[in-house]
Amino acid sequence: MAHATGKLIVTAPILGEAGWNLDKRLGPAAEAALYRLVRAGELTVEDLTIDDWDRVAELTENYGDHPLGGFDASIIAVAERLGLDTIATLDHRHFRAVRPKHVDAFKIVP
């Protein structure tokens, strides 16, 4: 997700998925580089609140025919809570299908 100030925010579940994918595709050095971005403050990890988990459950159920899944739903829940309107993802299909509570639609980049 892109923050209004240009700072990148990821949910805690997404950080784990991203790390796993980096390791499998590019190796442990790439995964470690991701975590160093967090340590350097270039990437902010946003934990999910109890209300976020409720929204994740609602989204995965309501968009089950897609299927949306918990990872994508966590991004949407946090974006709604923080009032973010831009999502950075290669998965345009899922994010274009969802109608967020706070905006008509997400801006998707790239």
N, C-alpha and C positions, 0 to 999 in steps of 0.2 A: 504494500500500500504506500502511496505517496502522501506525505503530510503536507499541509498547506505551506510550510516553510521550506519544502523540498527535502526534508529529512525522511528517510525511509523507515517505515515501521513494519514489523512482521509479528504475527502472533506466535506464541510459544509453540503450539503444535506445528506450525509451518516451518519454524526454525529447525525442528527435528527432522521433518520430511526433507527439507532442503539439504541439510547436512548429509543425510543418508544418500540422497540422489547424487550429490557432488562426489561423495566417496566412491559410489558404485561406478560413476561415469568418468570421473577425472582423477580419483585417488584421494588418499588421506591428506595430502598437502592442500588440495582445493577445499576440502571440508574444514581443515584448520584455518585457512584464510577467511572463511565465512565467520568463524568464531572470533577471529582477530578483528573483524569489522565491528562486531558487537563490543568488544573490549575497547576499541578506539572511539566508540561513540558515533560511528558512521551509520550504524544500523541499530534501531531501538527495538527491543523485544517487549511486546505488550502482553501481559498475562490476561487470561480471561477471568471475568468476574462471575459470580453466581448467576446474575442476570444474563450475561453473555452465553453461559452454558444453556440457559433456558431457550435463548434465541437460536443457538446452534441446533438444539433438539427440534424446535419448531421448523426451522428451515430444512433440515434433513428430511423431516416427515413431509412437509408441504411440497418439496421439490424432489421427492423420492423417485418420480418417474424419469428424472434426468440421468442418473442420480447425482445430486449435488455433493453429498458427503461432508463429513465433519471438518476436514481441512479447509475447504472453500467456505463452508458456513461460518467457521471461526473468523475468517477475514471479513465477511459481511457483518457479523455481529459487532466486531470491534470498530469497523468503519462507521457503522450506524452510531455507536456510542460516542465516538470521537468526532462525529460530524464530518468525516472525510468523504470526498466524492470521487477520488481517483484511485483506481486499482492497477497495480503493475502485475501483469500476468500474461502468460502465453495461452491460457485457457479462456479464451473469449466466450466460448459457447455457454459455459455455466454462468458466468457473471453477467452476460447480456440477458439471460432468461429471468434472473431474479429482479424483483421490484423492491428496492430498498425502502425503508420506512421514512428516510429523511430527504431523499432526492428522487426525481423521476427515474433516473438511471445513473449508473456509474460511468465515469469516463474511464476507458480502458487504454492502458499504454503497455507496451509499444503497439 
